[in-house]
């Protein structure tokens, strides 16, 4: 699903204190936050059901899956691996994040490790220096 500019304001308004900006929603969405995923489903359904309200979108959580394309998976895994191991962020936390099913690599795919200029995913829009490349996840319906 491609998000359009008219989608941003309802997404921001649906944050209910969890996020205030589209970027805040996107961060939670790509990290598997269930309300953020449900909001994405609501936005997708509103295209065919314009009067649909968020509270009317009720799904079994195991029925809602998000699929990322391979470049997005690689970029997200690299972002996670680039988080420094500290007292507040442990190797176990990194391993737990990488074990999430939506970040699984296909059989035979080698994990590229932390994001570095030499293995950053290519795109038509270059990533500004100092920023990590991120893709746009698309909810599965």
C-alpha positions, 0 to 999 in steps of 0.5 A, spaced: 500 500 500 502 506 498 501 512 503 498 518 500 499 525 503 491 525 505 493 519 509 498 523 513 493 527 517 488 521 519 494 517 521 497 523 526 490 524 529 489 516 530 495 516 535 491 517 541 498 519 545 502 514 542 505 518 536 504 525 534 507 525 527 507 521 521 514 519 522 512 517 529 507 512 527 512 510 521 517 508 527 512 504 531 509 501 525 515 498 522 517 496 529 511 491 530 506 496 534 499 493 533 495 500 534 500 502 528 498 496 524 491 497 525 491 504 523 495 502 517 489 497 515 484 502 517 487 507 512 487 502 507 480 500 508 478 507 508 479 508 500 473 503 499 469 505 505 470 512 506 466 513 512 469 507 516 471 509 523 478 506 526 474 503 532 470 499 527 476 496 525 477 489 529 481 484 527 484 478 530 492 480 532 494 473 529 490 475 522 494 481 521 501 481 518 505 486 515 510 484 509 516 488 508 520 487 501 527 484 501 530 491 501 526 494 507 528 487 511 535 488 510 535 495 511 531 494 518 536 489 520 542 493 519 539 499 523 538 494 529 545 491 528 547 498 528 544 500 535 550 500 540 550 495 545 550 498 552 547 497 559 540 499 556 541 496 550 543 488 550 545 483 545 539 479 547 535 485 545 538 485 538 537 478 537 530 478 540 528 484 535 532 480 529 528 474 531 521 477 529 518 473 523 517 479 519 524 481 519 526 474 517 531 473 511 529 468 505 533 461 506 540 462 503 540 470 504 546 472 508 545 478 514 549 484 511 551 486 518 550 493 521 549 498 515 555 501 512 555 505 506 558 499 502 552 495 504 547 500 504 540 498 500 540 502 493 534 507 492 533 512 487 533 517 493 540 517 496 540 517 503 543 523 506 549 522 510 548 521 518 541 518 516 539 510 516 535 508 510 528 506 511 523 503 507 516 503 507 512 497 509 506 495 506 500 492 510 498 485 507 490 485 507 
